[in-house]
């Protein structure tokens, strides 16, 4: 109870508007919200007659005719709101009198009537103390201690039916499953089965405790399943990480082998290039030598044609002709061989 009193504001704060509850309503998952906040949330997010709880995301069915005001009222939170209002009197807040409904800073509480009273109603209460309210404990709320707040939280509820508001709900209608007052029993709930609210509470408490034990077993099962999933997830993460490292290692080996093959092939190609370059160079030198010899063989007759007389030229020509023919035939043969060898080298390197 002490921890509840210390965190009272937290327990009466709507998680939608983040403000103090206004007409708190409880939905099937037992989460509570302001009536207008819940209605606005449901209307904007509903799909196919369903909406999700803003707290736990459980799927809820829209109330009949979309009457959110007909949802169960959270009497527990209303009690907490009453206690919060009483505690805020010291901060200058006014409280409504349970009897005349007038708001006032000077509010007292009768622990026997379980009513908040303004100064006028308190004076009227005192006038009848000896006749009707003898022994009643009345304390100004500004003088409340923690035990007084606890007593307020345990006070009984009053009927919500029109014209029954001052009647305490001391009975439970088993047919309608709701708390009723004496007037309700004599009127609208007269043919229904009714039992004292204390008996109904004891029966409900026993049933709730049994259901709570079942829920605790389910919670234990869920926790065990969650731990199993977490272990499986951790194992999966470890396996994936190990596989990633193995893939990287294999890839590094493949890349290293490819680099090694690259170096070997480049070296072999370079050696082939050098060898063929030497052959090309040798062939080129031979061809250059042939070209020089051809040039010399052509230049000599030309010079002789210009300098020597016809008789001498004829004799010289007759001597040079077989030499030139032999030289030409020999060199042409070697030229063709060198040229063919060059072509063969070229086709081998392409």
SULPE-V986247 format. One record per run of one state. SS is the DSSP state (alpha for helix, beta for strand, coil for the rest). FROM is the first residue (numbers start at 1). LEN is the number of residues. If there is no record, write none. Layout:
((SS:FROM:LEN) (SS:FROM:LEN))
This chain:
((coil:1:1) (alpha:2:5) (coil:7:1) (alpha:8:4) (coil:12:1) (beta:13:1) (coil:14:6) (beta:20:1) (coil:21:3) (beta:24:3) (coil:27:5) (beta:32:3) (alpha:35:11) (coil:46:1) (beta:47:1) (coil:48:2) (beta:50:3) (coil:53:6) (beta:59:3) (coil:62:2) (alpha:64:3) (coil:67:1) (alpha:68:3) (coil:71:2) (beta:73:1) (coil:74:1) (alpha:75:17) (coil:92:3) (beta:95:2) (coil:97:6) (beta:103:2) (coil:105:2) (beta:107:4) (coil:111:4) (beta:115:4) (alpha:119:9) (coil:128:10) (beta:138:3) (alpha:141:3) (coil:144:2) (alpha:146:8) (coil:154:4) (beta:158:1) (coil:159:9) (beta:168:1) (coil:169:2) (beta:171:3) (coil:174:4) (beta:178:3) (coil:181:1) (alpha:182:5) (coil:187:7) (beta:194:3) (alpha:197:111) (coil:308:2) (alpha:310:40) (coil:350:1))
